[in-house]
Amino acid sequence: MRPVAAYDDDLRFAHVLADQADDVSLSRFRAVDLTVTTKPDRTPVTDADQAVEDLLRTSLGRSRPRDAVLGEESGATGHGPRRWVIDPIDGTKSYVRGVPVWATLIALMDGEESMLGVVSAPALGRRWWAAVGTGAWTGRSLSAATPCHVSAVTQLADASLSYSSLTGWDELDRLPGFLELTRRVSRTRAYGDFWSHMLVAEGAVDLACEPEVSLWDLAAVSVVVTEAGGRFTDLTGRPGPDGGSAVSSNGMLHQAALDLLAPTRDVPDGSLPDGDVTAAW
């Protein structure tokens, strides 16, 4: 792995990419002529999703021609250990409905590790970023930023949980555990998508979880959470963004959440951890 300082130029470049993406995505947000189609996986894609990814690929091709690229809309191109991972609009369903909770996610991976990530949510007026070894930050620019730190909550009964939806948990035979987790915590809100994890990084939320996600959904947000002092794994507890699911936390609540989110058949009778099942939902 290269020294962290070697990624300084890449992080600055990622901000340039995010600025470019923001210009395109904001110009099409709530546009009356926005084109929406359905992909084979039955998720929506807009002309804005494709335009943002095309623009970022063009910029990467000019400035980082040796790097590989993985994007949600156009797949994988190039070879080599350095790979830019792009989700042009994370939260497309919100984007289509005019809800401002969506973002462009840009990450640089070196092998299997995310080295940096930028999460830009222009309709919220927010941006978060991190590089390994440099901490996590939020603000409007590199020169106007404040550090992100996860919370210090130690008990599920005092915790705030964010999630995206219920259907995926049911499909994976994990709905009973997820519902039990919602009962054990103090507060639940479905902030959804990238925002759940960024709120964990800021310490405003203590736990976030998603049962079924892709690498482009997680490569950027995972490094922001971990650099803010948190923990980021899949549902099996394996660190990293490529496990197909996600649990982010302040670290202290992580194992208790994983235990509850295990498949129903894996939870021993009467052994659900940490707290009274009558805790507020």
C-alpha positions in Angstrom: 0.0 0.0 0.0 1.3 3.5 -0.8 1.8 6.1 1.9 -1.3 8.0 2.8 0.3 11.3 1.6 0.4 9.8 -1.9 -3.4 10.1 -2.0 -3.5 13.9 -1.3 -3.7 14.8 -5.0 -6.4 12.1 -5.5 -8.5 13.5 -2.7 -8.3 17.0 -4.2 -9.2 15.5 -7.6 -12.1 13.7 -6.1 -13.5 17.0 -4.9 -13.2 18.4 -8.4 -15.1 15.4 -9.7 -17.8 16.0 -7.0 -18.1 19.6 -8.1 -18.6 18.5 -11.7 -21.2 16.0 -10.6 -23.1 18.5 -8.5 -23.4 20.9 -11.4 -25.1 18.2 -13.5 -27.3 16.6 -10.9 -28.6 19.8 -9.5 -29.4 21.1 -13.0 -31.7 18.1 -13.6 -33.2 17.8 -10.1 -36.9 18.4 -10.3 -36.7 19.0 -14.0 -40.0 18.6 -15.7 -38.4 16.7 -18.6 -36.4 14.3 -16.5 -36.3 10.9 -18.2 -36.8 7.9 -15.9 -36.4 4.3 -17.1 -36.4 0.9 -15.3 -33.3 -1.3 -15.2 -33.4 -5.1 -15.3 -33.2 -5.2 -11.5 -36.4 -3.1 -11.4 -34.6 0.0 -10.0 -35.0 3.4 -11.6 -32.3 5.2 -13.6 -32.6 8.8 -14.8 -30.8 10.7 -17.6 -29.1 12.5 -14.7 -27.6 9.3 -13.4 -26.1 8.5 -16.8 -24.9 12.0 -17.5 -23.1 12.3 -14.2 -21.4 9.0 -14.6 -20.4 9.7 -18.2 -18.9 13.1 -17.2 -16.9 11.5 -14.3 -15.6 8.8 -16.6 -14.5 11.3 -19.1 -12.7 13.3 -16.5 -11.1 10.2 -15.0 -10.0 9.1 -18.5 -8.2 12.4 -19.1 -6.6 12.8 -15.6 -6.2 9.2 -14.4 -6.0 7.1 -17.6 -4.2 4.2 -16.0 -6.9 3.7 -13.3 -9.8 1.3 -13.5 -13.3 2.6 -13.0 -16.4 0.8 -11.7 -19.7 2.7 -12.0 -23.3 1.7 -11.2 -24.6 2.6 -14.7 -21.8 1.5 -17.0 -20.0 -1.3 -15.1 -16.3 -1.9 -15.0 -13.6 -0.6 -17.3 -9.8 -0.8 -17.1 -7.5 -3.0 -15.1 -5.0 -2.6 -12.2 -5.1 -2.2 -8.4 -6.3 1.4 -8.4 -10.0 1.6 -9.1 -12.4 4.6 -8.9 -15.8 3.4 -7.7 -18.7 5.7 -8.6 -22.4 5.9 -7.7 -23.6 8.9 -9.8 -26.8 9.4 -7.8 -27.2 7.3 -4.6 -30.9 7.6 -3.8 -32.3 7.8 -7.3 -35.8 7.0 -6.0 -35.6 10.1 -3.8 -34.2 12.1 -6.7 -37.1 11.1 -9.0 -39.6 12.1 -6.3 -38.0 15.5 -5.6 -36.7 14.5 -2.2 -33.3 16.1 -1.6 -31.7 13.1 0.1 -29.4 11.9 -2.7 -25.7 12.1 -3.3 -22.8 11.3 -5.7 -20.4 8.8 -4.1 -16.8 8.8 -5.3 -14.2 6.4 -3.9 -10.7 5.3 -4.8 -9.8 1.8 -3.9 -6.3 0.3 -3.9 -6.8 -3.4 -4.2 -9.7 -4.3 -1.8 -9.4 -1.3 0.5 -11.1 2.0 0.1 -8.4 4.7 0.4 -10.6 7.7 0.1 -14.2 8.7 -0.3 -16.2 11.8 -1.1 -20.0 11.9 -0.5 -21.6 15.0 -2.1 -25.2 15.9 -1.4 -25.7 19.2 -3.1 -29.5 19.4 -2.6 -28.8 19.2 1.2 -25.9 21.6 0.9 -23.6 18.9 2.5 -20.4 17.1 1.6 -18.4 14.6 3.6 -15.0 13.1 2.8 -12.1 11.1 4.2 -8.8 9.4 3.3 -7.2 6.6 5.2 -5.1 8.1 8.1 -6.4 11.7 7.7 -9.7 11.6 9.5 -13.2 12.3 8.3 -14.5 15.8 7.5 -17.6 17.7 6.5 -18.0 21.1 4.9 -18.3 22.9 1.6 -14.6 22.6 0.6 -11.2 21.2 1.8 -10.4 24.6 3.2 -13.7 25.1 5.1 -14.3 21.8 6.9 -14.9 20.5 10.4 -14.0 17.0 11.6 -16.5 14.2 12.0 -16.5 11.9 15.1 -18.8 9.1 15.9 -20.9 9.1 19.1 -19.9 7.8 22.5 -23.2 5.9 23.2 -22.5 2.5 24.7 -25.9 0.9 25.2 -28.5 -0.1 22.6 -31.2 1.2 24.9 -29.7 4.7 24.4 -29.0 4.4 20.7 -30.4 5.9 17.6 -30.8 3.6 14.6 -31.2 4.5 10.9 -32.1 2.2 8.0 -33.5 2.3 4.5 -36.4 -0.2 4.3 -38.0 -3.4 5.6 -38.4 -5.5 2.5 -34.8 -6.6 2.1 -34.6 -7.9 5.7 -37.6 -10.1 5.1 -36.2 -11.5 1.9 -33.0 -12.5 3.7 -34.8 -14.2 6.6 -33.5 -11.4 8.9 -36.7 -9.4 9.6 -37.3 -10.8 13.1 -33.8 -9.8 14.2 -34.0 -6.4 12.6 -37.4 -5.8 14.3 -35.9 -6.9 17.6 -33.0 -4.4 17.1 -35.6 -1.6 16.5 -37.2 -2.6 19.8 -33.9 -2.6 21.7 -32.8 0.9 20.6 -34.2 4.3 21.8 -35.0 5.8 18.5 -35.4 4.6 14.9 -35.6 6.7 11.7 -35.3 5.7 8.1 -33.0 8.4 6.9 -31.8 5.9 4.2 -29.0 5.3 1.8 -25.8 7.3 2.2 -27.3 9.7 4.8 -27.7 7.0 7.4 -24.0 6.3 7.4 -22.9 9.9 7.2 -25.1 10.6 10.3 -23.2 7.7 12.0 -19.9 9.4 11.1 -21.1 12.7 12.5 -22.3 11.1 15.8 -25.9 12.1 15.2 -26.9 8.5 14.7 -25.3 5.5 16.5 -26.1 2.6 14.1 -27.1 2.2 10.5 -27.7 -1.0 8.6 -28.7 -2.2 5.1 -29.3 -5.8 4.1 -28.6 -5.7 0.4 -26.3 -3.1 -1.3 -23.5 -2.9 -3.9 -19.9 -1.9 -3.8 -20.6 1.5 -5.3 -23.1 2.2 -2.5 -20.5 1.6 0.2 -16.9 2.2 -1.1 -17.0 5.9 -0.3 -19.2 5.9 2.8 -17.2 3.1 4.5 -14.0 5.1 4.7 -15.8 8.1 6.0 -17.3 6.1 8.8 -14.1 4.3 9.8 -12.0 7.5 9.7 -14.6 9.2 11.9 -13.7 6.5 14.5 -16.5 4.1 13.7 -16.8 0.5 12.5 -18.1 -0.6 9.1 -18.7 -4.3 8.2 -21.1 -6.5 6.4 -23.7 -8.5 8.2 -21.2 -11.3 9.0 -18.9 -8.8 10.6 -16.3 -8.8 7.8 -14.8 -5.3 7.5 -15.0 -3.4 4.2 -17.5 -2.3 1.6 -17.7 -5.4 -0.6 -19.8 -7.8 1.4 -23.2 -7.0 -0.2 -24.6 -5.7 3.1 -23.7 -3.0 5.6 -23.6 -2.2 9.3 -22.0 1.0 10.4 -21.7 2.1 14.0 -19.7 4.0 16.6 -17.9 0.7 17.2 -19.2 0.1 20.8 -22.6 -1.1 19.7 -21.5 -3.1 16.7 -21.3 -6.6 17.9 -24.7 -6.4 19.8 -26.3 -5.2 16.5 -24.6 -8.0 14.5 -25.9 -10.6 17.0 -29.4 -9.4 16.6 -29.3 -9.1 12.8 -28.1 -12.7 12.4 -30.4 -15.0 10.4 -33.3 -16.2 12.5 -32.1 -19.8 12.5 -28.7 -18.6 13.9 -30.1 -16.9 17.0 -30.1 -19.2 20.0 -33.4 -19.5 21.8 -33.7 -16.9 24.5 -30.3 -15.5 24.0 -30.9 -12.1 22.3 -28.3 -9.7 23.7 -28.2 -6.4 25.5 -31.4 -5.0 27.0 -35.0 -5.3 27.7 -37.3 -6.2 24.8 -39.7 -3.6 26.0 -37.3 -0.8 25.2 -38.8 2.1 23.2 -39.4 1.5 19.4 
